[in-house]
Structure formats: structure tokens, C-alpha cells
Amino acid sequence: MGGRVWTSTSGRVVRLIVVCVVAGGLTAACGSSSPSRSRAPGGVPTANAQGCLVGAAWLEETSETVSIWEEPALKKAILGAGGTFKATNAHYVPENQANDIDGLIAAGAKVIVIESGDPALLPAVRRATSAGILVLTLGGSVDDPKAVTIAFDPIETGRMQARAVLAVKPKGKYVIATLDPRNPNSVDSVVNPFAAGVKEILQPAVDRGDITVVDTINPPRWDLASVDQAMPDIFSRNGRRVDAVLTEEDDIAVEVQTSIDAAGLTGIAVGGVYDGGGTGFYRVARGTWAVDVWGNPELLGAAAARAAIARCSNPGSNTVDGSAPFTWPLHGALPTILLKPVAVTKDNIDVVIKAGSLWRNLVCDYLDASNAPPACQTGAASPPAG
């Protein structure tokens, strides 16, 4: 199994060229010195993880969210707590990711973090949880009642987007675009958590007759061209008048905006959800989108670190603080840690800009003086790492 092992030694981070495994356990060379007593990102108490191996079986380690935000936050906290961190990269092949999980089991990992809930991983995940290993899934659930999902609250995401769009378009014709029912983390609008949050906020306006949901579309995740096919028909059937489009992720919203532009329409309030690209932020800053709901992936890494360190400190525990049952489509109620996202509008776009130079770049690099927020004028943007 490929991968990298990082361990804490005398307060320095040392990269080990080989994996130190003897009879399924770590040798002394893979241990650590006295743990630091400082605090890591997200308020993680950095103590009591000495000698504990935390593994990450990434679907793609070089993806922006993993390499820039999730892994650094997780690794820093684990090393600071005196533990050992090992990451693997499946290069977008779920079967490789499943093999990496098995490799981490054999290496003696006490906690395994994954960022995909692909069904192909389920047998390996179950082998891990049956062995008493805590499996944490970031962003997507996996159908194992012993694994813990860490995600931004999808119901609250829907509520936030609906509130923001309703604030700028309190009356008119609405379209809602959610993920395809065949996607393992989303089903139709009846049970889709995002759609449930949207409906909760919009229903009173629907009941008053202020708005009408004229259509819902469910584009497959990897076939977003279907949005381009659906939107012109929706425009035609509604006399070229649509007032708002709410979408479950930015990729869908971008396709919606492309259709709007191609039709020569203006004044449509578009809502998106940050999905790793960041294009929604500068569109919000320009005023072309009403809102982009943001879940900072660094917080996923920090939350995973908190749960991992707690399990390393108390390996006999069967629970994870902060987790509670949450019903995921197709999977039912699973232990979940829900994080609260932020509804980013033109009025509070500074919250992204001030989160760090990389976030600042995602907003400011695509704006000119005529539409750039004042925060973009403070200091120079830094290029992304690597």
C-alpha cells in the first residue's frame, strides 16, 4: 500500500520515507516524543494521542479541499497531540481506496478518515469498524452504523439558501435543482435533506401565493449538461419569466447561469452551495448570484481531528462526542456530526475574504475595482500553495 507517514518528534514534523510496521503494529521508530499542550485548529485539545496512528484513505489526495484544507487541519492536530498520521491516495479509484483502508487496518490504525461515501468502500469500512477502528467520513455518509459522518448540515444549507433568495425575490416563479436520486448521497425532493430545508422556508410563501415552484430538476452529478437541456424548456413554458433558481451545489448553479446568459435573461436570483471550486463567491461579489452557502472544509478536518484524538485518548469508547443520529438518503439514521455552514451574500462576502489568503484569492482574483469588496483592496492576494 502506498502512502506517507508523518510523526511528531521533539516538536518537529519529520517525513518518514518508509512505513514502520512490524507484525501489524508500529515500531518504536514510528512513535513520538512528549505531546504538545497547545491547541490545534478548531479548538482541538492536543494531548493524549501519543503512539496512536490515524490514517486517511483519500479518494484523491491532491484535490483542492483535501490537500489545501482538510488534510493540513487534520494532520497538524494529530501530530500536535503526539500521534502519527498516514495518508494514502486512491487517485479517484474507489477500489484502490478500499484497498488503502485495508492497508491502514493492517498498519494498526485506530482511526481512519475517508472523504467519500462510495458504496464500493462499504466492505472495507465494515472490516475496519468490526475491528474496533473508528471510521470518520467527511462530507458523504457510508452505510455502516458504526462509522461517523462529519458534514455541513444539509437541511440548514437548504434553509439558508432559501432565506437568502427569498429576501431578494419575495414573489415570483421558482425553480429548484437538486442532485439526482441515483446519487448515493441524495434522493428525490421528498427525502433530500437540502430540499427539505428549502421547502421548510419556502412553503409559507407558497401557501400565501407569493411564489410558485414551477419546476424541479435532478441533474446527475456527472451529467450536468442535462441542466442546459432542461432550463431552456423551463424558460419557454413560463413565458421566459423565472425569478429564482435554487441549486444544491455550485456545479449545478454554474450550468443554470450559463442557460440564463444564453437566453439573454437578467434579474434571476441564483443560489449555490460551495462544492470545492469557489466560483460562487466571486459571482456573489459581482451580484450575479444571490447567495453561496459555504462550508469551510478546514472545519471538516478540524472536527475529524477532535473525534480522532478523543478516540485515541479513550480507545474503548463506543461513542463520539457531538454525534447524533441523522437520516441520510438511502442509508437511514447514522451517527453524524453536523457543522453549521455560512450563507455568503454580497453583504457579508468579507467573511470569506478574511478567512485566509487562499479564500481571498477565490473572491478577489476574479473582480475588478468596480465590483470588488473593500476587503479585496487590503493587501495582496497570495497564490495557492503548490
SULURDA-V231034 format. One record per backbone hydrogen bond with DSSP energy under -0.5 kcal/mol. CO is the residue of the C=O (numbers start at 0). NH is the residue of the N-H. Records with the same first field share a line. If there is no record, write none. Layout:
CO=NH, NH
//
This chain:
3=86
4=15
5=84
6=8, 13
7=32
8=11
11=8, 13
13=6, 15
15=4
17=19
18=20
19=26
21=24
24=21
26=29
27=30
37=45
39=42, 43
43=39
44=46
48=51
51=53, 83
52=54, 109, 110
53=85
54=112
55=57, 87
56=114
57=89
58=91
59=62
62=66
63=67, 68
64=68, 69
65=70, 71
68=72
69=73
70=74
71=75
72=76
73=77
74=78
75=79
76=80
77=82
78=81
79=35
80=48
81=50
82=7
83=53
84=5
85=55
86=3
87=57
89=92
91=93
92=95, 96
93=97
94=98
95=99
96=100
97=101
98=102
99=103
100=104
101=105
102=106
103=108
104=107
109=133
110=54
111=135
112=56
113=137
117=120
118=121
120=124
121=125
122=126
123=127
124=128
125=129
126=130
127=130, 132
128=131
132=134
133=111, 135
134=147
135=113, 137
136=138, 149
137=139
141=143
143=146
146=148
147=136
148=150, 336
149=138
150=338
152=156
153=157
154=158
155=159
156=160
157=161
158=162
159=163
160=164
161=165
162=166
163=167
164=167, 168
171=211
172=242, 243
173=213, 214
174=245
175=177, 216
176=247
179=182
182=185
187=190, 191
191=195
192=196
193=197
194=198
195=199
196=200
197=201
198=202
201=204, 205
202=206
203=207
204=208, 209, 210
205=208
209=171
211=173, 213
214=175
216=177
218=179
219=222
222=225
223=226, 227
224=228
225=229
226=230
227=231
228=232
229=233
230=234
231=235
232=236
233=237
234=239
235=238
237=240
239=241
242=268
243=174
244=270
245=176
248=251, 252
249=253
250=254
251=255
252=256
253=257
254=258
255=259
256=260
257=261
258=262
259=264
260=263
266=268
267=269
268=244
269=289, 290
270=246
271=292
272=249
277=280, 281
278=282
279=283
280=284
281=285
282=286, 287, 288
283=286
290=271
291=343
292=273
293=295, 341
294=296
295=298, 299
296=300
297=301
298=302
299=303
300=304
301=305
302=306
303=307
304=308
305=309
306=310
307=311
308=312
309=313
311=314
313=316
319=322
323=335
325=327, 333
327=330, 331
331=327
333=325
334=148
335=323, 337
336=150, 338
338=152, 340
341=293, 343
342=344
343=291
344=347
347=350
348=351, 352
349=353
351=354
352=355
355=359
356=360
357=361
358=362
359=362, 363
360=364
362=365
363=366
367=370, 371
372=375
373=376
374=377
376=378
//
